[in-house]
Amino acid sequence: MLFYQKNLKTIIYSICLSATILFAQNLEDLSFGDDNSLDIATWNIEWFPKNDQVTVNYVTEIINLLDLDILAIQELDDTTMFDQMLDGLPAYSGYYQSSWFAGLAYIYKKD
């Protein structure tokens, strides 16, 4: 009976893992609105950038792929890295209040 339970758990785990891989969503598949809509989102990014340049690179890629018009970001910890990220987003501009810890920041399309 114990052998059967272990095998059954392994089979169920394998099926769940396979289904997750088959039906997982990736960034290239995401889309919001259209050219005639105003697309706004908020993102609690949790102490940006947690992993320095790696975080900046991933967030830049995500923002470009999402193609939002306005993005509010919470927990911006390093404004210098935020400005560096904006340099990698030529279609966007950004705003935050504090010079060292913004907490809340906005990224928006220039056009």
C-alpha positions in Angstrom: 0.0 0.0 0.0 2.8 2.4 0.9 4.5 1.7 -2.5 1.2 2.5 -4.3 0.8 5.8 -2.5 4.3 6.9 -3.3 3.9 6.0 -7.0 0.5 7.7 -7.1 2.0 10.9 -5.6 4.8 10.8 -8.2 2.3 10.4 -11.0 0.1 13.2 -9.8 3.1 15.5 -9.3 4.3 14.7 -12.9 0.9 15.4 -14.4 0.7 18.8 -12.5 4.2 19.7 -13.5 3.5 18.8 -17.2 0.3 20.8 -17.2 2.1 23.8 -15.7 4.7 23.7 -18.4 2.3 23.2 -21.2 -0.1 26.0 -20.2 2.4 28.5 -18.6 2.1 32.0 -19.8 5.1 33.9 -20.9 5.7 37.6 -21.4 5.5 37.5 -25.2 1.9 36.3 -25.0 0.7 39.2 -22.8 -1.3 42.0 -24.3 -3.4 44.8 -22.9 -5.8 47.1 -24.7 -5.0 48.5 -28.1 -3.7 51.7 -29.7 -6.9 53.5 -28.8 -6.9 52.6 -25.0 -5.1 54.0 -22.0 -3.3 51.0 -20.4 -2.5 51.6 -16.7 -1.0 49.1 -14.2 0.5 49.1 -10.7 3.4 46.9 -9.6 4.6 46.4 -6.0 8.1 45.6 -7.1 9.3 45.0 -3.5 12.5 47.0 -2.8 13.7 47.6 -6.4 16.3 46.6 -7.3 16.6 43.5 -5.1 19.2 41.9 -7.3 21.0 45.0 -8.7 21.6 45.0 -12.5 19.8 41.6 -13.0 16.6 43.2 -11.6 17.1 46.3 -13.8 17.5 44.2 -16.9 14.5 42.0 -16.2 12.2 44.9 -15.3 13.2 46.8 -18.4 12.4 43.8 -20.5 9.1 43.3 -18.8 8.0 46.9 -19.2 8.9 46.9 -22.9 7.0 43.7 -23.5 3.9 44.9 -21.5 3.8 48.1 -23.6 1.7 49.9 -20.9 1.0 53.6 -21.1 1.4 54.3 -17.4 2.9 52.1 -14.7 2.9 52.9 -10.9 5.7 51.2 -9.0 5.7 50.7 -5.2 8.8 50.1 -3.0 11.4 51.8 -5.2 14.5 51.7 -3.0 17.3 53.0 -5.3 16.5 56.0 -7.4 19.9 55.8 -9.2 19.1 52.3 -10.5 15.6 53.5 -11.4 17.1 56.3 -13.5 19.5 53.7 -15.1 16.5 51.6 -15.9 14.7 54.5 -17.5 17.8 55.0 -19.8 17.0 51.5 -21.2 13.4 52.5 -21.8 13.6 55.3 -24.5 9.9 55.4 -25.1 9.3 56.1 -21.4 9.9 58.8 -18.8 9.6 58.5 -15.0 8.8 60.5 -11.9 9.4 60.1 -8.2 9.5 62.5 -5.3 12.5 61.7 -3.1 16.2 61.9 -4.2 17.3 58.7 -2.5 14.2 56.6 -1.6 11.1 57.2 -3.7 8.9 54.5 -2.4 6.3 55.3 -5.1 7.3 56.1 -8.7 5.6 56.4 -12.0 6.8 55.3 -15.5 4.8 56.7 -18.5 5.1 56.8 -22.2 6.4 60.0 -23.6 3.9 60.1 -26.5 
